[in-house]
């Protein structure tokens, strides 16, 4: 696993705080992510939780779908790595 890839698998504390505000307020977000098939997907969902397992972070959407953060391109127009 490359260093660049592992950096995208874990989000910073600052980004976690930003996402926890979405979770706390149950505010809907536009989430653009890359499906394993390579297709870019756009969903409007409530963020339910952030999970960390074995050095990898995941977002849990209101529908129960779980996304690895390396697949998430934008949340409400913001890149997770730019926060």
C-alpha positions, 0 to 999 in steps of 0.5 A: 500500500502506498503512502498516498493511498493510506493517507486517503484512508484516514481522515484528519481530526479537523475533517472528522469534526466537520463531518460530526457536525453533519451527523449531530445536526442530521443535515443532508449532504450531497456526497459524490463518490466513486463506485467500485465499478468506477462509476461516479455516483451522486447521492443526497444523504444524511451522514449517520456515523464515522467508523474507524477500523484497522487504520481505515475510516468509513462513512455510514450514510442514513440508508446504512450504506458504508463508504470507505473515505478513499472512495468519497470525492466531495461532500457538499463540494468540499474534498475531504483531503482539503479540510 
